Amino acid sequence: LSKITFFAAQSHYINQRPLVLLNPGGAWTSYTEVPKLKELARFLNTQGYSVALVEYALGPQNYDTYLTSMQDMKSAVRYMKLNHHNFKVDTANIFLGG
């Protein structure tokens, strides 16, 4: 897994918050949408969602790159589930987007 940037929800009323995992676009060869997704993450934080921006492995546009990137996303989900108490996320409410 390359990198996860975590944005904690601003709500103090809910102990376990829903989590949105975002991938930054770029057809698995570059990160084209990181600035926009950081803005989206901050907005989602104000709505009570925590966000993890997952910067997966990059490479040439081929099946192996796609497969490795998908494995990174799966690893990110597993990592967040295993560490949900540290991040205060609800493992029953995890969403993917990007």
C-alpha positions in Angstrom: 0.0 0.0 0.0 1.5 3.3 -1.0 -0.1 6.0 1.2 -3.3 6.8 3.1 -4.2 10.3 4.1 -6.9 10.3 6.8 -9.4 13.1 7.3 -11.3 12.7 10.6 -15.0 13.7 10.7 -15.7 16.8 12.6 -18.7 15.4 14.4 -18.2 14.8 18.1 -21.6 13.3 18.7 -21.0 9.9 17.0 -18.4 7.6 18.3 -18.1 5.4 15.2 -18.3 7.4 12.0 -19.0 6.2 8.4 -15.9 6.0 6.3 -15.4 7.0 2.6 -12.3 5.6 0.9 -11.4 7.7 -2.1 -9.0 6.8 -5.0 -7.4 9.7 -6.8 -8.1 8.9 -10.5 -5.6 8.9 -13.3 -6.3 5.5 -14.8 -3.8 3.8 -12.4 -0.9 5.6 -13.9 -1.0 9.0 -12.2 -2.9 10.9 -9.5 -5.0 13.5 -11.3 -7.7 14.4 -8.7 -5.9 14.7 -5.4 -6.6 18.4 -4.8 -10.3 18.0 -5.7 -10.6 14.9 -3.5 -9.0 16.8 -0.6 -11.7 19.4 -0.9 -14.3 16.7 -1.1 -12.8 15.0 2.0 -13.1 18.2 4.0 -16.7 18.7 2.9 -17.6 15.1 3.8 -15.9 15.7 7.2 -18.4 18.5 7.9 -21.2 16.1 7.1 -20.0 13.5 9.7 -18.0 11.3 7.4 -14.4 10.3 7.9 -12.4 10.0 4.7 -9.3 8.0 3.7 -7.6 9.2 0.5 -5.7 6.1 -0.8 -2.8 6.7 -3.1 -2.3 3.2 -4.6 0.6 1.8 -6.6 1.1 3.4 -10.0 2.5 1.9 -13.2 2.0 1.6 -17.0 -1.5 1.2 -18.1 -1.9 -2.6 -18.2 -3.7 -5.4 -16.3 -0.9 -5.9 -13.8 -1.0 -2.2 -12.7 -4.8 -2.4 -12.4 -4.6 -5.6 -10.4 -1.9 -4.1 -8.0 -3.9 -0.9 -7.6 -7.0 -2.9 -6.7 -5.1 -4.9 -4.2 -3.9 -1.7 -2.6 -7.5 -0.5 -2.3 -8.5 -3.8 -0.7 -5.5 -3.5 1.6 -6.7 -0.1 2.6 -10.2 -1.4 3.4 -8.6 -4.2 5.5 -6.3 -1.8 7.3 -9.1 0.6 8.2 -11.2 -2.3 9.5 -8.4 -3.7 11.6 -7.6 -0.2 13.0 -11.2 1.1 13.2 -10.9 1.9 16.9 -7.9 4.2 16.3 -9.8 6.0 13.5 -13.2 5.8 15.1 -14.9 4.4 12.0 -17.9 2.3 11.6 -16.9 -0.9 9.8 -20.5 -1.5 8.7 -20.5 1.8 6.8 -17.5 1.9 4.5 -17.9 3.4 1.0 -15.6 3.6 -2.0 -15.3 6.4 -4.5 -13.0 8.6 -6.5 
